Structures are given as structure tokens and as C-alpha cells.
Amino acid sequence: MTEITIYSAVICPYAHRTRLALLEKGITFDLIEIDLQNKPANFIEISPYGKVPAIKHGQEKVWESAIINEYLEEVFPHPQLLPQNPIARAQARIWVDFANTRFVPTFSNLLRSLDTEQQKQAAQELYNHLQFIESEGLSKLSQNGPYWFGESVSLVDLTFYPWFERWAVIEEYRGFKFPSEFTRIKNWWNAVSQRESVKAIANPKEFYLERYARFASAPATVN
């Protein structure tokens, strides 16, 4: 009997994070796919914000992907997806916050903006975020390992990865190719993409191009 039910949408990168955490931890779960354009009437009872992902664990409900993933870490502690050392754990939380408050909103602004000047500003901001990740994140924390904290995958890796699987969207619709100078990020991206959990639920770029086209109806402007 499964303990966890996850309410998800295959297009949603936030739900993608939590599905990866469940797979990495080897947790058996039931998956309920939610049509975000036609949500069930009772979905608000599961997710009061009306968003995915949300989980049920027995009779308890948890929503918001970063909070769900920390909940899973606490309730199912093995394998560990956060560093044990308190300062490293704090650093992990800082990077999850960076993803949520800076990296992801900028990615979204670049894709969704129909104003060419705003697109250019978002592209520069996204480049700056990548530079910060390269120099202050992976270069300082991963040492010689492939992941954010070295040899072991963490919630930080799973937090960022879904947007990199969708990178073809901003390349196709906004002309933002991944900068070749960020070699640490590229090596990290390659390593995470080869994990069994990632490959189990990966989608090809054509899948994302088709589904994100409606968010990017203006022509590409960024060089």
C-alpha cells in the first residue's frame, strides 16, 4: 500500500522537482495528473492554492514544492538529500531560495515577456544568475564532485534541474543559448541528466517546445 499520493502536472517544473525527490528516495507513490486548464472541482481541498504539486501522506496534506521536498527529507531521511553539516544545510536552503526567488522568476520573465526591452533585461539578468551559480555555487561547493555538494545529489540539484530540462524553450523562443563559458554548470547539468530518476520521467525538447509555445508568442530577440 502506497503512503504518498502526489498531485502533479507533467508540464509543471515545480511538480517535476517533487517527483524527482520521490524517485531519488525510492518512495512508492500514487500519481494523479491534474489538468491545469480544467482542474477538478475538489482539487482545492487537496491544494488550497490550487497549484501543483501537492501531496497527501495518509490524511495529511502538504503543498508547495520546496516545502514538500523538505517534508519528504524529514519523514523519509534515507537516502539523505540535504547535507548533514548545519552550515552546509543552511547553504543548501540558501540556494533553494535563490532558485525560487531569483533564477526561476527571471527564466519565466524572459519567456513570458512580449516586450523586447524587457526580454533583453531578463536575458542579462539570467546570464548574471548563471554567472553567480558558476562562481559562488558549483565552483565553491561541489569541489571535484559532479553535484552541487560534491559526490551526492541533493535537493538543490533537484530544485534547479527542471528548468534546465526546459532550456530549449528559451533557446527556441528567445534565442538564449546556454553560455559555453559556464563549464561547471554544463558538467553538473550533464551529470544530473544521467541519473536514473531523471531519465525515468524525462521529456524530449519537442515536448516542451509544443507546450510552452503559448507563453512565448513574440519572436526571439536576444542574441
N, C-alpha and C positions, 0 to 999 in steps of 0.2 A: 504493500500500500504506500503510495507516494505521500510525502509530508508537505510538499510545496506545490502550489499552483501559481504559475506566472501568467499574467495577462499582458500580452505583448502585441507588437505590430512589426512585421518583418522590415518595413521601411524605416522604422524609428531607431536612430543610433543610440538613444538612451536605453531602450529595451535591449538592444544589442549588447550593451555593457553587462547587463544583469544576466542575460542568457550565457555570456562567456563566463561570468563568475560561477554560475551554477555548474557549468560543464567542467571548469577547472577544479572545482571542489568535488566533483563526482556525485552531486546530489541528484537523486531521481526526482523528476518533476513532471507535472502535467502542464502542457502548453495550451493556452486559449488565445487564439488570434483575434484581435479586435480590429474591426474595420473603422478606422479613424474618421471616415466620412459618413459613417452610419452606425454610430455606437449603440449598443443595446441599451434599452431604457433603464435597466437596473445596474448599469456599469458604475454609476455614481455611488452606489452602495459599496462597491469594491474600492474605487479610486475617487475620493471626494473632489479631487481636482479635475477629474475627467480625463486624465492623461495616462499613458503607459510609460514605463512598466509599473505594475502593481503586483504584489504577491499576497497570497493567503498562506499562512502557516498554521494549520489547524483552524481555529476560529479567529486567529489574529490577522490583521491586515497591515501591510506596510507599503508605502508608495514613495516615489522619488528615487531615481536610480542610485545616486551616491549613498543615500541613507539605506536603501535595501542592501547594497553590497556590503556596507559595514555591519548591518544586522546579520547577514549571512556569515560574515567573518567571525562574529561573536558567538553565534549559535552553532556553527559548523566550523570549528577552529582549525581543522586539518583537511587538506594541506593549507598552510598559512599563506595568506595573500597580503598581509601587511608586515613590515619589519617588526621584530620583537623589541629592538632597542628603542627607548622612548623618543630620542631625538630623531632617529630615522623615521619612526612612525609619524611624528609631527611633520617632518619634511614631506612624507607621502601625502598627508592631508593638505599641506600647502599646495602641492602640485595638482591634486584633485580639484581644489578650489580654483587654481589658475585655469584649469581646463574649463570649469563651469562658468567662471566669471569673465574670462578674457579670450581664451582661444576659441571656444565654441561660438560665443556671440559674434566674434569677428568673422569666422568662417561663414556663419549664417548671414551676416550683413553683406558680405561680398557676394554671396549667391543671390540674395533676395532683392538687393537694391537695384532699381531700374535707372538710377541717376548715374551718369558716367563719372562725375567727380567723386561721388560717394563710393563708387566701386574702386576708384584709384586709391582713395584714402584707406578703404578697408584692405586692399591688397598690400599697401605699405605696412599697415598695422599687423596684418597676418605674417608678413615677412619678419617684422620685428619680434613677434611672438616665437616664430621658429628659431630665430637667432638666440633668443633668451633660453629656449628649451635646449638648444645645442650647447650653449656655453655654460649655463647655470644649472641645467638639469643633467642631461646624459653625460656630459664631459666630466662633471664633478662627482656624480653619484654612482654611475654604473661601473666605474673602474674599467676592468677589461671584460666585463660580462656583457651579454647582449641586451639585457633588460634594464629598466630604469634603476633598479637597485642591484645590479650585477648579474649573478647567475640564476636568480629565482624570479619568476614572473610575479607581478604584484597587481593590486587594484589600480595602481597608477597606469600601468601598461594597458589594462583593460578599459580604463576610463578614456584614454586618448584614442585607442586603436580604431573604433568605428568610424571616426571622421577621416582617417587615412584610407580605410577601405573605400570611402566615398570620394576620394580626392579627384577621381576622373571627372566628377561633376563640375568642380570649379575650373578644372583644366579645359573641359569642353565648352562650358557656357561662359566662363570669364577669362579664359586664356591664361590662367595662373598655373604655370608648370612648377612642379616641385623644384626648388633651387638645388642645383647639383653640389653646391659648396657645403651643404649640411649633411656631411657624411655619417656622423654619429646617428642622426635621426634615420637616415636611409638604412643603415645597418640594423638599427632597432626595428624599424618597420618590417624589414625582410625577416628578421628572427621571429617576431610575433606572428606574422602571417603564416609561418610554417608550423605553428602549434596545432595539435590535433583539435583542440576546442575551437580554434578559429576556422580551420578548414571544414569542420563539421557543419558550420552554418554560414559559410562564406557565399557571397553572391558575385557574379561577374560584373564588370563595369557597365555592361549594357543594361543590366537590371536597374542600376541606379540612374543611368542617363535617362531612361524612359520615365522613371517615376519622379525624378526631380525636375523634369523639363518645365513643369508648370510654375516652378518657383523662379525660373530664370528666362523670362520671355524677352528680355532685352539682349541685343547682340553682345558678344565678347568685346571688351575694350582694353583689357590690361595686357601689356607686353612685358 
